[in-house]
Amino acid sequence: MYSTKSLFLASFLYSSSNVEFKGVDDSDPQNILFNFYPEDKAKDLIDEYYTESGFNCNAKKLFEAQKSLKDRIFEAKRQYNS
């Protein structure tokens, strides 16, 4: 399992068909973690993300992923504050 707290990196991974989104760890609402599986494929994608070697993603999927993950962040914070 690969975890990140970066919304942008998580959005990139979420929009990819190479890894599976396994949910969020919101035990600390100030540091929400996004979890992806399998870890090795996630790390390969991350290398592409940072080096731009072969970086390719669908912009619509990327922005939809970002919106979906933001909704999860706000829901976790709303539940924490209730």
Secondary structure, DSSP 8 states (H G I E B T S, - for coil): -EEE--HHHHHHHHH-SSSEEEEEE-SSTTS-EEEEE-HHHHHHHHHHHHH-SS----HHHHHHHHHHHHHHHHHHHHHHH-
